[in-house]
Amino acid sequence: MDTAHQWILNLGAQYGVNPYIFGAIYVGAIPFFLLSVGWLIRRARAGRSTVVPTLCAGLCFVSAYLYLAIAGRNIPVWVWIFLAVLVTYGAWSTIRDTRRKIAAAREAEAD
């Protein structure tokens, strides 16, 4: 365990990113992301604009990677490719699930 911890700290030092800050942003953004998605669903069900909640959810979703982009240095290209794939899949999955929840809520209202 100590070897893995030291490896993570060394990676952080090598790339200019504090792994504890990255982890705190990553985990800390989860409740705000979920609240934003809930807000988005409520506004969509009410037929109101979902632009602001969508932007908030998106910002929460990528916040840790924004920290990496701002604070990091010499990040390998493969990391950016991996993160792009991860973010793209996550966005697609979130959009799909949110649309399902909105549709289910509208069906429940119609009944």
Long-range contacts (C-beta under 8 A, 24 or more apart in sequence): 14-74, 15-72, 15-73, 15-74, 15-75, 16-71, 16-72, 16-73, 16-74, 17-67, 17-68, 17-71, 17-72, 18-71, 21-67, 21-71, 22-64, 22-67, 22-68, 23-64, 25-63, 25-64, 25-67, 26-63, 26-64, 29-60, 29-61, 29-63, 29-64, 30-60, 32-56, 32-60, 33-57, 33-60, 33-61, 36-60, 37-94, 37-98, 40-98, 41-98, 41-101, 41-102, 41-105, 44-98, 44-102, 45-102, 45-105, 45-106, 45-109, 57-94, 58-91, 61-87, 61-90, 61-91, 61-94, 62-87
